[in-house]
Amino acid sequence: MKTWAMAAAAASVAVAGAMATARSGAQEAVREPARPIAFIHATVIAMTDGPPLVDQTVVIEGGRITALGPSATVPVEVGSLVVSGRGKYLIPGLWDMHAHLPEDGQVRTLDFPLYLANGVTGVRNMWGDCAKVCAGRDSAGIAPPAAVVRGWKRDLAAGTLLGPRIVTAGNGLDGPHPFFPGALAVRDTAEAKAVVQKEKERGADFLKVIGAIPPDAYFVLLRTSRELGIPVAGHVPPGVSALDMSDSGQRSIEHLQGASTQCSAQLDSVMALRAARARDTTVAGRAALTRSITHLSVASFSEAACQPYFDRLKRNDTWQVPTLGVLRNIGRLNDPSSGRDPHLRYATRKTRWEWEPRNDPRFKDMSAEDFASLREQMGSALRIVGAMARAGVPLLAGSDTWNPAVYPGFGLHDELKIFVEAGLTPRAALESATVGPARFFGATDSLGTIAAGKVADLVLLDANPLEDIGNASRIRAVVVNGLLLTRADLDRMLRGAQSAARTH
C-alpha cells in the first residue's frame, strides 16, 4: 500500500554519495567527489522536545545525519567540508504544504531555485496532472502532465536536478462542470470509484478535491480512497459539511474552508444565507449574498462555538492548511500599491498579466465592496487560526504559490509571519513547516527533525527564528538531501531565477 511516508521520502539519498557541494547555482547539479559535511559550533533547533542545543556539531554523510552532539566531543573526519555555525542556528528543511508547480521549463529554472534559496526542501504539489492533453487558457501553467512530474522526481533522485522533494496530487477533481481547465469531472458514484483507481495507477501520491463534487459521489470517493490506500486532501464541496468531511477521512482541508461557518454563533442564519446563494443564479445577487455571509460570519464569530468543530478535527487528525497569505493578497488586488512588490522581478510577463484582476475569471467581476469583504474575511481568518492553535488543531504552512503575489519560497515565509500574527508562537509556526509535515506524512523516522539517522535536509540561519520568525528567512546555507548550497550558491540561484523570469 502506498503511503504518505513513502512518497515524502522518495527522493534518493544516493545523490549525496556523488555530491557534497553544488557549484552551479542554477537548476542542474555539478558532481564532485563525496565528502562528509560538518557544521560545527552551531545552535541546533532540532524541533524535538526540549530547548535549542548550543555549540553542536552535525555531521552529514551519504545524505543522512550521521552524528549530532557537543562540538567538544563529536569528531570531524579529516577532509570533511567544514561549515562554521558559530553564532548561527540550524533548523530542519522547510516544507511548503500547498504549492503549485507549473510547466517544466519554469519549474527547473525558476520555481526550484526559489524554493531552495528560501530553505524549502520539500513541497506538497496540489495539482500534478491534466485530465487530457491540456488545451485552453494557460492550462499548461495550471498543472503539468503526470509524466513530467515523474521526470522531475527521477532527475532529483539521480542528482541531475536541484530541487525540493515532491509529494504530488494527480488531477484536480471537480464536479459536473469543472471551473479550471484540465480538471476531472466527477459526476456520480461510478465516476468517483473509477477516478480513485485511475489516479492511483497514474502514480498520484494523493487526490485533490477542488470543486462541486456531488455529496454522494464525494463520500464514495473517500471510501474508495481508504480501500485503495491513497489519501485525499483539498476543498469542501458544496453540500458537504466540514464536520462530515473530517469524519469521512479527508486528511487536510485547505484555505480554512468551512471553518467560518462552524465558528459562527448564528449558524442557522449563516446556513440560510448559503442556501439562498445556492438558489440565486445572478452574478450580482450571488456576490451580495457572499458579502452578507462573510459579514455575518465575522460578526458572529465565537471561539466557544468553534470548539465542537475543533474537537472533531483533532479526534480525526484532520489537518488545516489556511493559506492566509493568498487571502490577504487577493483582498489587496484593487490597491495600486500592490504593484510595488520587490519580488515582482521573479514573476514572468505571463504571470503578471494573469495577476491583473481583469484577466482572472475569479476576480474580474469583483467590485470594491467584494475586495473589502475579502479584507474583512482576512481578519476573521486570523482569529480562527489563532483559536485553532490554542485548541491544538494540527496546522500546516502552505503558500498557494503563483496565486497573486505568492512566490515560491518567499510565500512560505510570508505565511509563517502571518501565523505568528494570528497568535502562534514562532516555534509553533516553525513546526507547521518542519515536524508538522513529517507527522502529517507519517515520516517522522526520516524527516522534520534534526537527529542522527535523519535525512539531511537542513537550513543554517544567521539569527534565531524562535525569537523572531522573520529570522527563518535569514539563510546562510541550505542542505537538501545531503547536498550543501552555500550563500554564494543561493545568491546565484536567485540571480538565475530573475533571469529566467525575464525570458519565460
C-alpha positions as CSV (number, residue, x, y, z in Angstrom):
1,M,0.0,0.0,0.0
2,K,1.3,3.4,-0.9
3,T,1.7,5.8,2.0
4,W,2.4,9.5,2.5
5,A,5.7,8.5,4.2
6,M,6.9,6.5,1.1
7,A,6.1,9.5,-1.1
8,A,7.7,12.1,1.2
9,A,11.0,10.2,1.5
10,A,11.1,9.0,-2.1
11,A,13.9,11.3,-3.3
12,S,17.0,9.1,-3.3
13,V,19.7,9.8,-0.7
14,A,22.2,8.2,-3.1
15,V,22.8,11.5,-4.7
16,A,24.9,12.7,-1.7
17,G,27.3,9.8,-2.4
18,A,28.3,11.6,-5.6
19,M,28.0,15.2,-4.5
20,A,29.0,17.2,-1.4
21,T,28.7,20.7,-2.7
22,A,26.9,22.4,-5.6
23,R,28.7,24.8,-7.9
24,S,26.0,25.6,-10.5
25,G,23.5,27.8,-8.5
26,A,21.1,27.0,-11.4
27,Q,18.8,24.1,-12.0
28,E,21.4,21.4,-12.6
29,A,23.9,19.9,-10.1
30,V,27.6,19.6,-10.7
31,R,29.0,16.3,-9.4
32,E,32.0,16.3,-7.1
33,P,33.8,13.6,-5.1
34,A,31.9,12.7,-2.0
35,R,32.9,14.5,1.2
36,P,31.3,14.4,4.6
37,I,29.9,17.8,5.7
38,A,30.3,19.0,9.2
39,F,28.5,22.0,10.8
40,I,30.5,23.0,13.9
41,H,29.7,25.2,16.9
42,A,26.1,25.7,15.8
43,T,23.0,26.1,17.9
44,V,20.7,23.3,16.7
45,I,16.9,23.8,16.8
46,A,16.1,20.2,16.4
47,M,12.3,20.6,16.6
48,T,12.2,17.8,19.1
49,D,11.2,18.3,22.8
50,G,13.5,20.5,24.7
51,P,15.3,23.7,24.2
52,P,17.8,24.5,21.4
53,L,21.1,22.7,21.7
54,V,24.1,25.0,22.0
55,D,27.6,24.6,20.5
56,Q,26.8,21.5,18.5
57,T,28.4,19.6,15.6
58,V,26.2,18.0,13.0
59,V,27.9,15.5,10.6
60,I,26.4,14.5,7.3
61,E,27.4,11.7,5.0
62,G,25.5,9.7,2.3
63,G,22.6,12.1,2.5
64,R,22.0,11.3,6.2
65,I,22.9,12.9,9.5
66,T,25.4,10.6,11.0
67,A,26.3,12.4,14.2
68,L,24.9,15.2,16.4
69,G,26.4,16.3,19.7
70,P,28.5,18.8,21.5
71,S,31.3,20.2,19.3
72,A,33.8,19.3,22.1
73,T,33.0,15.6,21.8
74,V,31.9,14.9,18.2
75,P,34.9,14.1,15.9
76,V,35.1,15.5,12.4
77,E,36.8,13.4,9.8
78,V,39.9,14.8,8.1
79,G,38.9,16.1,4.6
80,S,35.3,16.9,5.6
81,L,33.7,20.1,4.3
82,V,33.5,22.1,7.5
83,V,31.0,24.9,7.9
84,S,31.2,27.2,10.9
85,G,27.9,27.6,12.7
86,R,29.2,29.9,15.4
87,G,26.5,32.4,16.2
88,K,24.1,30.7,13.8
89,Y,21.1,28.4,14.1
90,L,20.5,25.1,12.3
91,I,16.8,24.1,11.6
92,P,15.2,21.2,9.6
93,G,14.5,22.0,6.0
94,L,11.1,23.7,5.4
95,W,8.1,22.3,3.6
96,D,5.5,24.3,1.6
97,M,2.4,22.2,2.1
98,H,0.3,23.9,-0.5
99,A,2.3,24.5,-3.6
100,H,1.5,24.6,-7.3
101,L,4.3,23.5,-9.7
102,P,3.7,24.9,-13.2
103,E,5.2,23.8,-16.6
104,D,8.5,22.0,-16.9
105,G,10.8,24.8,-18.1
106,Q,9.7,27.3,-15.5
107,V,9.9,24.8,-12.6
108,R,13.5,23.9,-13.4
109,T,14.8,27.4,-13.9
110,L,12.5,29.5,-11.7
111,D,10.5,27.6,-9.1
112,F,13.1,25.1,-7.9
113,P,15.8,27.7,-7.4
114,L,13.5,30.0,-5.5
115,Y,12.3,27.2,-3.2
116,L,15.8,26.1,-2.3
117,A,17.1,29.7,-1.9
118,N,14.4,30.1,0.7
119,G,15.2,26.9,2.6
120,V,12.2,25.0,1.2
121,T,13.4,21.4,0.8
122,G,10.0,19.8,0.2
123,V,6.7,20.7,-1.4
124,R,3.3,19.2,-1.5
125,N,2.2,19.9,-5.1
126,M,-1.6,20.3,-5.1
127,W,-2.2,19.6,-8.7
128,G,0.0,17.4,-10.8
129,D,-1.7,16.2,-13.9
130,C,-4.1,17.1,-16.7
131,A,-7.2,15.2,-17.5
132,K,-6.3,15.0,-21.2
133,V,-3.8,16.9,-23.4
134,C,-4.0,20.3,-21.8
135,A,-5.6,22.9,-24.0
136,G,-7.1,26.3,-23.5
137,R,-6.2,29.3,-21.3
138,D,-2.8,28.7,-19.8
139,S,-3.7,25.1,-18.9
140,A,0.0,24.1,-19.0
141,G,0.6,26.5,-16.2
142,I,-2.2,25.0,-14.1
143,A,-0.8,21.5,-13.9
144,P,2.0,19.6,-15.7
145,P,1.2,16.1,-17.1
146,A,2.0,13.1,-14.8
147,A,4.9,12.1,-16.9
148,V,6.6,15.5,-16.4
149,V,6.2,15.2,-12.6
150,R,7.7,11.7,-12.7
151,G,10.5,13.1,-14.7
152,W,11.3,15.7,-12.0
153,K,11.3,13.0,-9.4
154,R,13.6,10.8,-11.5
155,D,16.0,13.7,-12.1
156,L,16.0,14.8,-8.5
157,A,16.8,11.2,-7.4
158,A,19.5,10.9,-10.0
159,G,21.2,14.1,-8.8
160,T,20.9,15.8,-12.2
161,L,18.3,18.3,-11.0
162,L,18.4,20.5,-7.9
163,G,15.1,21.0,-6.2
164,P,12.9,20.1,-3.3
165,R,11.3,16.8,-2.6
166,I,7.9,16.5,-4.2
167,V,4.7,14.8,-2.9
168,T,2.1,15.3,-5.6
169,A,-1.6,15.2,-6.3
170,G,-3.0,13.9,-9.5
171,N,-5.7,15.6,-11.5
172,G,-7.8,18.2,-9.7
173,L,-11.2,16.6,-9.0
174,D,-14.2,18.8,-9.7
175,G,-18.0,18.4,-10.1
176,P,-20.0,18.0,-13.3
177,H,-18.9,21.4,-14.7
178,P,-15.2,22.0,-13.9
179,F,-14.1,25.6,-13.4
180,F,-10.4,25.1,-14.1
181,P,-9.1,23.7,-17.5
182,G,-7.8,20.2,-17.2
183,A,-9.8,19.2,-14.1
184,L,-11.5,15.9,-14.0
185,A,-15.3,15.9,-13.7
186,V,-16.8,13.6,-11.1
187,R,-20.5,13.4,-11.8
188,D,-21.7,10.3,-9.9
189,T,-20.6,7.4,-7.7
190,A,-19.4,5.3,-10.6
191,E,-17.0,8.0,-11.7
192,A,-15.9,8.6,-8.1
193,K,-14.8,4.9,-7.9
194,A,-13.2,5.0,-11.3
195,V,-11.2,8.2,-10.7
196,V,-9.6,6.9,-7.5
197,Q,-8.4,3.8,-9.3
198,K,-7.2,5.7,-12.3
199,E,-5.2,8.3,-10.2
200,K,-3.6,5.6,-8.2
201,E,-2.5,3.8,-11.3
202,R,-1.1,7.0,-12.7
203,G,1.2,7.4,-9.7
204,A,-0.6,10.2,-7.7
205,D,0.6,10.4,-4.1
206,F,-2.8,11.7,-3.1
207,L,-6.1,13.0,-4.5
208,K,-7.1,16.7,-4.6
209,V,-10.7,17.7,-4.3
210,I,-11.2,21.2,-5.8
211,G,-14.9,21.7,-6.6
212,A,-18.6,20.8,-6.6
213,I,-18.5,17.0,-6.5
214,P,-22.0,15.8,-5.6
215,P,-22.1,14.7,-2.0
216,D,-23.0,11.1,-2.7
217,A,-20.1,10.8,-5.2
218,Y,-17.7,12.6,-2.7
219,F,-18.4,10.1,0.1
220,V,-17.9,7.2,-2.3
221,L,-14.6,8.8,-3.4
222,L,-13.5,9.0,0.2
223,R,-14.5,5.4,0.9
224,T,-12.8,4.1,-2.2
225,S,-9.6,6.0,-1.4
226,R,-9.4,4.4,2.0
227,E,-9.9,1.0,0.4
228,L,-7.1,1.6,-2.1
229,G,-4.8,3.4,0.4
230,I,-4.5,6.8,-1.3
231,P,-5.1,9.9,0.8
232,V,-7.5,12.7,-0.1
233,A,-6.9,16.5,0.5
234,G,-8.5,19.7,-0.7
235,H,-11.6,21.8,-0.6
236,V,-15.0,21.3,1.0
237,P,-17.6,20.6,-1.8
238,P,-20.9,22.5,-1.6
239,G,-23.5,20.3,0.2
240,V,-20.8,18.7,2.4
241,S,-20.2,19.9,5.9
242,A,-16.6,20.3,7.1
243,L,-17.7,18.0,10.1
244,D,-18.8,15.2,7.7
245,M,-15.7,15.7,5.6
246,S,-13.5,15.2,8.7
247,D,-15.4,12.2,9.8
248,S,-15.1,10.6,6.4
249,G,-11.3,10.7,6.4
250,Q,-10.1,13.6,4.3
251,R,-6.6,14.3,5.6
252,S,-6.4,18.0,5.1
253,I,-8.7,20.9,4.5
254,E,-7.3,23.8,2.5
255,H,-8.0,27.6,2.9
256,L,-10.0,27.2,6.2
257,Q,-13.0,26.2,4.1
258,G,-16.0,25.5,6.3
259,A,-14.4,27.0,9.4
260,S,-16.1,30.4,9.5
261,T,-19.5,28.6,9.3
262,Q,-18.6,26.2,12.1
263,C,-17.3,29.1,14.3
264,S,-20.4,31.2,14.0
265,A,-22.7,31.7,16.9
266,Q,-25.5,32.2,14.4
267,L,-25.0,29.0,12.4
268,D,-28.7,28.7,11.3
269,S,-28.7,32.2,9.9
270,V,-25.4,31.6,8.0
271,M,-26.7,28.4,6.5
272,A,-29.9,30.1,5.4
273,L,-27.8,32.7,3.5
274,R,-25.8,30.0,2.0
275,A,-28.9,28.2,0.8
276,A,-30.2,31.5,-0.7
277,R,-26.9,31.9,-2.6
278,A,-27.2,28.4,-3.9
279,R,-30.6,29.3,-5.4
280,D,-29.5,32.6,-6.8
281,T,-28.5,32.5,-10.5
282,T,-27.4,36.1,-10.9
283,V,-23.8,37.3,-10.6
284,A,-24.8,40.4,-8.6
285,G,-27.1,38.5,-6.3
286,R,-24.6,35.8,-5.5
287,A,-21.9,38.4,-4.9
288,A,-24.2,40.4,-2.5
289,L,-25.1,37.2,-0.6
290,T,-21.4,36.2,-0.4
291,R,-20.7,39.5,1.2
292,S,-23.6,39.1,3.6
293,I,-22.3,35.6,4.6
294,T,-18.9,36.9,5.2
295,H,-20.1,39.8,7.3
296,L,-22.4,37.7,9.4
297,S,-19.8,35.0,9.9
298,V,-17.3,37.6,11.1
299,A,-19.7,39.4,13.3
300,S,-21.0,36.2,14.9
301,F,-17.5,34.6,15.4
302,S,-17.4,32.8,18.7
303,E,-14.4,30.8,19.9
304,A,-16.7,28.8,22.1
305,A,-18.8,27.9,19.0
306,C,-15.7,26.6,17.3
307,Q,-14.8,24.1,19.9
308,P,-17.0,21.1,18.8
309,Y,-15.6,21.5,15.3
310,F,-12.0,21.8,16.6
311,D,-12.6,18.7,18.8
312,R,-13.7,16.8,15.7
313,L,-10.7,17.8,13.7
314,K,-8.3,16.7,16.5
315,R,-10.1,13.4,17.0
316,N,-10.0,12.6,13.3
317,D,-6.4,14.0,12.8
318,T,-7.7,16.3,10.1
319,W,-5.1,18.9,9.3
320,Q,-5.7,22.6,8.3
321,V,-3.7,24.4,5.7
322,P,-5.0,28.0,6.0
323,T,-3.1,29.7,3.1
324,L,-3.6,33.1,4.8
325,G,-1.1,35.0,2.6
326,V,-3.0,34.4,-0.6
327,L,-6.3,35.6,1.0
328,R,-4.5,38.8,2.2
329,N,-3.0,39.3,-1.3
330,I,-6.3,38.8,-3.1
331,G,-8.0,41.3,-0.8
332,R,-5.5,43.9,-1.9
333,L,-5.7,43.4,-5.6
334,N,-7.5,46.7,-6.1
335,D,-4.9,48.5,-4.1
336,P,-2.5,50.3,-6.5
337,S,0.4,49.9,-4.1
338,S,0.3,46.1,-4.6
339,G,2.2,46.5,-7.8
340,R,5.3,47.7,-5.9
341,D,6.2,44.3,-4.6
342,P,10.0,43.9,-4.8
343,H,9.6,40.2,-5.6
344,L,7.9,41.1,-8.9
345,R,11.3,40.5,-10.6
346,Y,10.7,36.8,-10.1
347,A,7.3,36.9,-11.9
348,T,7.2,36.2,-15.6
349,R,5.4,38.5,-18.0
350,K,2.6,35.9,-18.4
351,T,2.2,35.7,-14.6
352,R,2.0,39.4,-14.2
353,W,-0.7,39.5,-16.8
354,E,-2.6,36.7,-15.1
355,W,-2.5,38.6,-11.8
356,E,-4.4,41.5,-13.2
357,P,-7.9,41.1,-11.8
358,R,-9.5,41.8,-15.2
359,N,-7.7,38.8,-16.6
360,D,-8.6,36.3,-14.0
361,P,-12.2,34.8,-14.2
362,R,-12.2,34.5,-10.4
363,F,-11.8,38.3,-9.8
364,K,-12.7,40.1,-13.0
365,D,-16.2,40.9,-11.9
366,M,-15.4,41.8,-8.3
367,S,-16.4,45.2,-7.0
368,A,-14.7,47.4,-4.4
369,E,-17.2,46.1,-1.9
370,D,-16.2,42.5,-2.8
371,F,-12.5,43.2,-2.1
372,A,-13.4,45.0,1.1
373,S,-15.3,41.8,2.1
374,L,-12.2,39.7,1.5
375,R,-10.3,42.0,3.8
376,E,-12.9,41.6,6.4
377,Q,-12.7,37.8,5.9
378,M,-8.9,38.0,6.5
379,G,-9.4,39.5,9.9
380,S,-11.8,36.6,10.8
381,A,-9.3,34.0,9.4
382,L,-6.6,35.3,11.7
383,R,-8.9,34.9,14.7
384,I,-9.8,31.4,13.6
385,V,-6.2,30.3,13.1
386,G,-5.3,31.7,16.5
387,A,-8.2,29.8,18.1
388,M,-7.2,26.6,16.2
389,A,-3.7,26.9,17.6
390,R,-4.9,27.4,21.1
391,A,-7.2,24.4,20.8
392,G,-4.4,22.1,19.4
393,V,-5.8,21.7,15.9
394,P,-3.0,20.5,13.7
395,L,-1.8,23.2,11.3
396,L,0.4,23.1,8.2
397,A,2.0,26.1,6.4
398,G,1.2,26.4,2.7
399,S,1.6,29.3,0.4
400,D,-0.6,28.5,-2.6
401,T,2.1,29.5,-5.0
402,W,1.6,31.5,-8.1
403,N,-1.7,32.9,-6.9
404,P,-1.4,36.7,-6.9
405,A,1.9,37.9,-5.3
406,V,2.7,34.4,-3.9
407,Y,6.2,33.4,-5.0
408,P,7.9,30.0,-4.5
409,G,9.8,30.0,-1.2
410,F,9.1,33.7,-0.3
411,G,5.4,32.9,0.1
412,L,6.1,30.3,2.7
413,H,8.0,32.8,4.8
414,D,5.1,35.2,4.5
415,E,2.8,32.5,5.7
416,L,4.9,31.8,8.8
417,K,4.9,35.5,9.7
418,I,1.1,35.6,9.4
419,F,0.8,32.6,11.6
420,V,2.6,34.5,14.3
421,E,0.4,37.5,13.6
422,A,-2.6,35.1,14.2
423,G,-1.3,34.2,17.6
424,L,1.0,31.2,17.1
425,T,4.4,31.3,18.8
426,P,7.4,31.4,16.5
427,R,8.1,27.8,17.4
428,A,4.6,26.7,16.6
429,A,4.8,28.4,13.2
430,L,8.2,26.7,12.6
431,E,6.6,23.3,13.5
432,S,3.9,23.9,10.8
433,A,6.7,23.8,8.1
434,T,9.0,21.2,9.6
435,V,8.0,18.5,12.1
436,G,4.3,19.1,11.3
437,P,4.6,17.9,7.7
438,A,6.7,14.9,8.8
439,R,3.9,13.9,11.2
440,F,1.3,14.5,8.5
441,F,3.1,12.2,6.1
442,G,3.9,9.6,8.8
443,A,7.6,10.2,8.0
444,T,9.0,11.3,11.4
445,D,11.5,8.5,11.1
446,S,13.3,10.4,8.4
447,L,12.1,14.0,8.1
448,G,11.1,17.0,10.1
449,T,13.7,17.0,13.0
450,I,17.5,17.0,13.4
451,A,18.8,13.8,14.7
452,A,21.3,11.1,13.8
453,G,19.9,8.9,11.1
454,K,17.5,11.5,9.6
455,V,17.6,12.7,6.0
456,A,20.0,15.7,5.7
457,D,17.6,18.5,4.8
458,L,18.8,21.5,6.8
459,V,18.8,25.3,6.9
460,L,21.5,27.3,8.6
461,L,20.3,30.7,9.8
462,D,22.1,33.9,10.8
463,A,19.6,34.6,13.7
464,N,17.2,32.8,16.0
465,P,13.8,32.1,14.5
466,L,12.4,31.3,17.9
467,E,12.8,34.9,18.8
468,D,11.5,36.3,15.5
469,I,10.0,34.0,12.9
470,G,11.3,36.5,10.3
471,N,14.8,35.2,11.1
472,A,13.8,31.9,9.3
473,S,14.5,33.8,6.0
474,R,18.0,35.0,7.1
475,I,19.6,32.0,5.4
476,R,23.3,31.3,5.3
477,A,23.3,27.8,3.8
478,V,20.9,25.0,2.8
479,V,21.4,21.3,2.7
480,V,19.0,19.4,0.6
481,N,19.3,15.6,0.7
482,G,22.9,15.9,1.8
483,L,23.9,18.5,-0.8
484,L,25.3,21.7,0.5
485,L,24.3,25.0,-1.0
486,T,26.3,27.9,0.3
487,R,25.2,31.6,0.4
488,A,27.1,32.2,-2.8
489,D,25.2,29.3,-4.4
490,L,21.9,30.6,-3.2
491,D,22.6,34.1,-4.5
492,R,23.5,32.6,-7.9
493,M,20.2,30.7,-7.9
494,L,18.3,33.9,-7.2
495,R,20.0,35.7,-10.0
496,G,19.3,32.8,-12.3
497,A,15.7,32.8,-11.3
498,Q,15.4,36.5,-12.0
499,S,16.9,36.0,-15.4
500,A,14.5,33.0,-16.1
501,A,11.5,35.2,-15.2
502,R,12.6,37.7,-17.9
503,T,12.8,35.0,-20.6
504,H,9.7,33.0,-19.9
